């Protein structure tokens, strides 16, 4: 059983937190480190709980190293709110391994390969340089040395069926088109589901992508209704009078309008 370490950051981070004397570090016997650096090479978002699986999205490891030689001590794993998702931590791709997150329990954030110095850690595999013979740091090699380690970086992690940044941009663009074409006092239809709010000048929502419509309509809190758009004068605020909206969803609507409305606006819930 090995360890899977998840986070943001990079295999070769631009940082100065490692001691100058520890640019190279020894890797403990029995340790093999496999690095899947989606963030550095592809600015990749990883989607868990769907198909293709996480390993298929990542492809082969971009770096692998073991105790046969010293390792460059520049990698960095950082935590994030998107890592604290039960669906991610319990993804079938991680079955049989311990999943480790930066900042949880004894694990520091950021998590480095080695965060020690010559007095606590070796800079060669056999410790023959006068440094300590084994890692006694709170870095990866000190906490998890002697095991198979799988380090996974991504630009972001999200669950299948939830909108990603590309989806949000696509929805905002189409919402903006609907408002730009609407006259003063026009009635627009809306769909609201999860964190998404879609606008259309007609009830068929033909301007929106099918995947976005399916995701919103399939949400457990899905509602639909209408709003009246008030264009206002060119230097004033646009107005949105939204009907039929549950009070606890108002923040979602205001955030969605802010993503596409390029001028000041006011929202009134009726």
Protein Blocks (a to p, Z undefined) as FASTA:
>chain_A
ZZddddeddfbdcdfkbcfklmbccddehiacddddfklmnopacdehiacdfklmnopa
fbdcdfkbccddfbccdddfklmcfklmmgmklgoiacddehiajbccdddfblcdfklo
ccbfklpnopafbdcbfbfklmmgoiacdddddfbdcdehiacfklmmmmmmmmmmmmmm
pcehiacddddehjbccddfbfklmmbcfklmmmmmmpmkbccddddddebjfklccddd
dehiafklmmmmmmmmmmmmccdcddddZZ
